[in-house]
Amino acid sequence: MPPHKRKQSDAAMDDLSGTPKRGKLDSDRFHPNAHQVEEFGIVMRDFYPPEMSNERCESYNNGILERPIETLQKACEETMETRNSIKTNKAVVHWFKSDLRLHDNRALQRAYQVARDNNIPIIGLYILSPEDLTAHLLSAPRVDMTLRTLELLKRNLDEIDIPLYMETQYERKPIPKRVVDLCRRWGANHIFANLEYEVDELRREAKLVRLCAQNGINFEVVHDTCVVPPGLLTNQQGNQYAVYSPWYRAWVEFLKANPDYLEPVDEIGANPGDPRKHLKDLFDYMVPEPPKNKRLSDEDRERFRTLYPAGEYEALRRLEQFLEEKAQDYGQKRSMVAGEHTSILSPYFAIGALSARTAVAMARRANRNQLDRGEPGYRSWISEIAWRDFYKHVLVHWPFIW
């Protein structure tokens, strides 16, 4: 997405309790009804300020305030020359976040290519942040699913001699500095990660791009979560779609014209270099324990493990079974309470054990290579996967909606 230039604001911001000057936006004022969410207890005030005012929202729309994606783009552009001059060292790092899989993982594939081309090992990194789990209201079952999938991911990586270093960082603000410290400890001058489009994560990545560049490290973020990256679909006026139906038609036409966006990337192979010798200690790290406020009872733990077995291979198995047995009738039966007519894949999408790209590509193949034609059931399910893209496109363009 091309960067939007930030306009210079000539508005003098008054004190929050004061009155904005006539004709000028007072974008620092909170929304007048912000206290309501505190009364009902639906927002974690430990992590988030009161809701922004309509004037501040308008400042994003008018380009007075930078969107988080623009902050990241600006950081990447302003550090590009420095980052491009950085040479590889002893290792390459892939930072796993919401992409807990080997199959069809673009940032992981990019990291592997750099490692292979320079005959140096790749190191997997995962950081558990209890503050993030609490701030984002992630449920105990989701945390349990994440940690169980990490266990299988570690095992799968171990089979191809790739270590997965895991740790818990109780406070989230120091995470960028911790990532830099780990890269320096391992002699890694290149680190890759897939983009997360939420507001906090985009701002964190912008900070990390600059911090890494200052320390001689090239941090590259890769579009992977969405089938079509945010910013590529605009209406006739060149603006972000606000309504799903026209956006979906544009999404379908874009993929017809650019079928390579549905091509999954190759799964990585054996780790280059001699990781068992040079990175021996990194193979011994265990999956972190869940925070106390995210732990399941023994009974619930067994129940969710039965309902949702962990791992990317289980996700792919369920996807194949759904497309073969249920998808054709999905449009008619998806709302029926009696019976299991849905894919039951949402938990796997949420933690990144399955990519939306893989799901749409396989559904299209089952539907005789059609996205918006063919069997109604396939079409309906593809459109629901597309909705995940639409939400992230909207969030990136209007960050105050989240």
C-alpha positions in Angstrom: 0.0 0.0 0.0 1.5 3.4 -1.0 2.2 5.6 2.0 -0.1 8.6 2.8 1.7 11.8 3.5 1.0 13.2 6.9 -0.5 16.7 6.8 0.8 19.4 9.0 -1.9 20.3 11.6 -2.3 23.9 12.3 -4.8 23.2 15.1 -3.6 24.3 18.5 -4.8 21.6 21.0 -6.2 23.0 24.1 -6.2 21.3 27.5 -8.5 18.2 27.5 -10.9 20.0 29.8 -10.9 23.1 27.7 -12.9 24.2 24.7 -11.5 23.7 21.2 -11.0 26.8 19.2 -13.6 27.4 16.6 -13.1 25.7 13.3 -10.2 23.6 14.4 -10.2 19.9 15.4 -9.5 19.1 19.1 -8.3 15.6 18.3 -6.8 15.0 21.8 -10.2 15.2 23.6 -11.8 11.9 24.7 -15.2 10.8 23.6 -17.9 12.4 25.8 -19.4 9.0 26.6 -16.1 7.2 27.3 -17.0 6.8 30.9 -19.8 4.3 30.0 -17.4 1.5 29.1 -15.7 2.0 32.5 -19.1 1.6 34.2 -19.8 -1.6 32.4 -16.2 -2.9 32.7 -15.8 -3.9 29.0 -12.4 -2.1 28.4 -9.1 -2.8 30.2 -8.1 0.7 31.3 -4.8 -0.7 32.5 -3.8 -0.9 28.8 -6.1 1.5 26.8 -7.0 5.2 27.2 -10.6 6.4 27.1 -12.3 6.1 23.7 -11.2 8.8 21.2 -13.5 11.6 20.2 -15.2 11.9 16.8 -12.8 14.8 16.1 -9.8 12.5 16.5 -11.3 9.9 14.2 -11.8 12.6 11.6 -8.1 13.5 12.0 -7.2 10.0 10.9 -9.6 10.3 7.9 -8.1 13.7 6.9 -4.5 12.6 7.2 -3.7 14.9 10.1 -2.9 11.8 12.2 -0.8 8.9 10.9 -2.5 5.5 10.7 -0.4 2.8 12.4 0.2 1.2 9.0 1.6 4.5 7.7 3.9 4.7 10.8 5.3 1.3 9.9 5.6 2.1 6.2 7.4 5.3 7.1 9.8 3.4 9.4 10.5 0.9 6.6 11.2 3.6 4.0 13.4 5.8 6.2 15.5 2.8 7.2 15.6 1.1 3.8 19.1 2.2 2.9 20.5 1.1 6.2 18.7 -2.2 6.3 19.7 -3.1 2.7 23.3 -2.6 3.5 23.2 -5.1 6.4 25.0 -8.4 5.6 24.2 -11.7 7.1 26.1 -12.9 10.2 25.8 -16.3 12.1 22.0 -16.9 11.9 18.6 -15.8 10.7 15.6 -15.5 13.0 11.9 -16.1 12.2 9.6 -14.6 14.9 6.5 -16.8 15.2 3.4 -14.9 16.4 0.0 -15.7 14.9 1.5 -18.0 12.3 2.1 -21.3 14.1 2.7 -23.5 11.0 5.4 -24.6 8.6 3.0 -24.9 5.6 2.4 -21.8 3.5 4.2 -19.4 5.8 5.6 -16.5 3.7 7.9 -14.9 6.3 9.3 -18.3 7.4 10.0 -19.1 3.8 11.8 -15.8 3.3 13.9 -16.4 6.4 14.7 -19.9 5.2 15.8 -18.6 1.8 18.3 -16.2 3.3 19.6 -18.9 5.6 20.0 -21.4 2.8 21.6 -18.9 0.4 24.2 -18.0 3.1 24.6 -21.5 4.6 23.7 -20.3 8.1 21.0 -21.7 10.4 17.6 -20.4 11.0 16.3 -19.9 14.6 12.6 -19.9 15.5 11.5 -17.4 18.2 8.3 -17.2 20.2 7.5 -14.8 23.0 4.5 -15.3 25.2 3.2 -12.0 26.6 0.7 -12.3 29.5 0.0 -8.6 29.3 -1.0 -9.0 25.6 -3.2 -11.9 26.4 -5.0 -9.9 29.1 -5.2 -6.7 27.1 -6.6 -8.4 24.1 -9.1 -10.5 26.2 -7.9 -13.8 24.8 -9.7 -16.7 26.4 -8.1 -19.5 28.3 -9.1 -22.1 25.7 -7.4 -20.1 23.0 -4.2 -19.8 25.1 -4.3 -23.5 25.7 -4.7 -24.1 21.9 -1.8 -21.9 21.2 0.5 -23.6 23.6 -0.5 -27.1 22.5 0.2 -26.1 18.9 3.5 -24.7 19.9 4.4 -28.1 21.3 3.7 -29.7 17.9 5.5 -26.9 16.0 8.6 -27.4 18.2 8.5 -31.1 17.4 8.1 -30.5 13.6 10.9 -28.0 13.6 13.1 -30.3 15.6 12.7 -32.9 12.8 14.4 -30.5 10.4 17.0 -29.4 12.9 15.5 -25.9 13.5 15.4 -24.8 17.2 12.4 -23.0 18.6 13.4 -20.6 21.4 10.5 -19.7 23.6 10.2 -17.5 26.6 7.7 -15.4 28.6 7.9 -11.7 28.8 5.6 -10.5 31.5 5.6 -6.8 30.3 4.9 -6.1 26.7 6.6 -2.8 26.2 10.2 -4.2 26.5 9.6 -6.9 23.9 11.2 -4.9 20.9 14.4 -4.4 23.0 14.3 -8.1 24.0 14.1 -9.2 20.4 17.1 -7.1 19.5 19.0 -8.4 22.5 18.3 -12.0 21.4 19.3 -11.4 17.8 22.6 -9.8 19.0 23.2 -12.8 21.3 22.8 -15.3 18.5 24.7 -13.2 15.9 21.5 -12.8 13.8 21.5 -9.7 11.5 18.2 -10.6 9.8 14.8 -11.3 11.4 11.6 -12.0 9.6 7.9 -11.9 10.8 4.5 -11.9 9.3 2.5 -8.7 9.8 -0.3 -8.5 12.3 -2.7 -5.7 11.4 -4.0 -4.7 14.9 -3.1 -1.2 16.1 -0.7 -2.2 18.9 1.1 -4.7 16.8 1.7 -2.3 13.9 3.1 0.3 16.2 5.3 -2.2 17.9 6.7 -3.4 14.5 7.4 0.2 13.5 9.3 0.7 16.6 11.2 -2.5 16.1 12.1 -1.7 12.5 13.9 1.4 13.7 15.4 -0.2 16.8 16.8 -3.1 14.8 18.3 -0.8 12.1 20.0 1.2 14.8 21.6 -2.0 16.0 22.7 -3.4 12.6 19.8 -5.7 12.2 17.3 -5.9 9.3 13.8 -6.6 10.5 11.5 -7.5 7.6 7.7 -7.8 8.0 5.8 -9.8 5.4 2.2 -9.7 4.3 0.8 -13.2 4.9 -2.4 -13.1 7.1 -4.7 -11.8 4.3 -5.2 -13.4 0.9 -5.1 -9.9 -0.5 -3.0 -7.4 1.5 -4.7 -4.3 2.9 -4.5 -1.3 0.6 -4.7 -3.1 -2.7 -8.5 -2.8 -3.2 -10.0 0.6 -3.6 -13.3 2.0 -5.1 -13.5 4.2 -8.2 -12.6 7.2 -6.1 -9.5 5.5 -4.9 -10.8 5.0 -1.3 -11.1 2.1 1.0 -14.4 0.2 0.6 -16.7 0.6 3.6 -19.3 -1.9 2.5 -18.6 -5.6 2.1 -20.5 -6.6 -1.0 -18.6 -4.2 -3.5 -15.4 -5.0 -1.7 -15.9 -8.7 -2.1 -16.6 -8.3 -5.8 -13.3 -6.3 -6.1 -11.5 -9.1 -4.0 -12.7 -11.8 -6.4 -11.8 -9.8 -9.5 -8.4 -9.1 -8.1 -7.7 -12.8 -7.5 -8.9 -13.7 -11.0 -6.4 -11.1 -12.4 -3.7 -12.0 -10.0 -3.9 -15.8 -9.3 -0.4 -15.9 -7.9 -1.9 -14.4 -4.6 -3.5 -17.8 -4.0 -0.3 -19.8 -4.6 1.0 -21.3 -1.3 4.7 -21.0 -0.7 6.8 -24.1 -0.4 7.3 -25.7 3.0 10.9 -25.2 4.3 13.5 -28.0 4.3 16.3 -29.0 6.6 18.1 -26.3 8.5 21.4 -25.2 6.7 24.7 -24.9 8.5 25.4 -27.0 11.6 22.7 -26.0 14.1 23.0 -29.1 16.3 26.6 -28.1 17.0 26.5 -24.3 17.1 22.9 -23.9 18.5 22.8 -26.9 20.7 21.3 -25.2 23.8 18.4 -23.6 21.9 16.9 -27.0 21.2 16.2 -27.6 24.9 13.6 -24.8 25.6 10.2 -25.9 26.7 6.8 -24.4 25.8 5.9 -21.7 28.4 3.3 -22.3 31.0 0.0 -20.4 30.7 -0.5 -17.4 33.0 -2.6 -18.0 36.1 -5.5 -16.1 34.7 -5.5 -18.1 31.5 -5.4 -21.7 32.9 -8.0 -24.3 32.3 -9.3 -26.8 34.8 -8.2 -30.4 34.2 -11.7 -31.2 33.0 -11.8 -28.3 30.5 -8.3 -29.0 29.3 -9.3 -32.5 28.3 -12.5 -31.4 26.8 -10.9 -28.8 24.5 -8.1 -31.1 23.5 -10.8 -33.5 22.3 -12.8 -30.9 20.5 -9.8 -29.1 19.0 -6.7 -31.3 18.6 -3.7 -29.0 18.0 -1.5 -28.4 15.1 -1.4 -27.5 11.4 -1.8 -31.1 10.2 -5.1 -31.4 12.1 -6.2 -28.1 10.6 -5.4 -29.4 7.1 -7.2 -32.7 7.8 -10.3 -30.9 8.9 -10.2 -28.6 5.9 -10.0 -31.5 3.5 -12.8 -33.4 5.3 -15.0 -30.3 5.2 -14.5 -29.7 1.5 -15.2 -33.3 0.7 -18.1 -34.0 2.9 -19.9 -30.7 4.0 -19.0 -27.8 1.8 -21.4 -28.4 -1.1 -24.3 -28.1 1.3 -22.8 -25.4 3.5 -24.9 -22.5 2.2 -28.1 -24.3 3.1 -27.1 -26.0 6.3 -24.6 -23.7 8.0 -27.3 -22.1 10.3 -28.9 -25.4 11.4 -28.2 -26.0 15.0 -28.8 -29.8 14.8 -25.8 -31.4 13.3 -22.2 -30.4 12.5 -22.4 -28.5 9.2 -19.6 -26.0 9.6 -15.9 -26.4 9.1 -14.9 -25.9 12.8 -11.7 -24.2 11.7 -12.0 -20.9 13.4 -9.5 -21.8 16.2 -6.9 -22.8 13.7 -7.3 -19.6 11.7 -7.1 -17.6 14.9 -3.7 -18.9 15.9 -2.3 -19.2 12.4 -2.2 -23.0 12.2 -4.0 -22.7 8.9 -3.6 -19.8 6.4 -6.6 -18.2 4.7 -4.7 -18.4 1.4 -4.5 -22.2 1.7 -8.2 -22.5 2.6 -9.4 -20.4 -0.3 -7.1 -22.1 -2.8 -8.3 -25.6 -1.8 -12.0 -24.5 -1.8 -11.6 -23.0 -5.2 -10.0 -26.2 -6.5 -12.9 -28.2 -5.0 -15.2 -25.8 -6.8 -13.7 -26.5 -10.2 -11.4 -23.5 -10.0 -14.2 -21.0 -9.4 -14.4 -18.4 -6.7 -17.8 -16.7 -7.3 -19.5 -19.3 -9.5 -20.1 -23.1 -9.2 -21.6 -24.8 -6.2 -23.4 -22.3 -3.8 -21.9 -24.0 -0.7 -18.3 -23.5 -1.8 -19.1 -19.9 -2.9 -20.6 -19.1 0.5 -17.7 -20.5 2.4 -15.1 -18.7 0.3 -17.0 -15.4 0.9 -16.8 -16.0 4.7 -13.1 -16.5 4.5 -12.9 -13.3 2.5 -14.7 -11.5 5.3 -11.7 -12.1 7.5 -9.7 -10.1 4.9 -12.3 -7.4 4.8 -12.3 -6.8 8.5 -8.5 -6.4 8.5 -8.6 -4.0 5.5 -11.1 -1.9 7.4 -9.1 -2.0 10.6 -5.9 -0.9 8.8 -7.6 2.0 7.1 -9.8 3.1 10.0 -7.8 2.1 13.1 -10.3 3.7 15.5 -12.9 1.0 14.6 -11.2 -1.8 16.5 
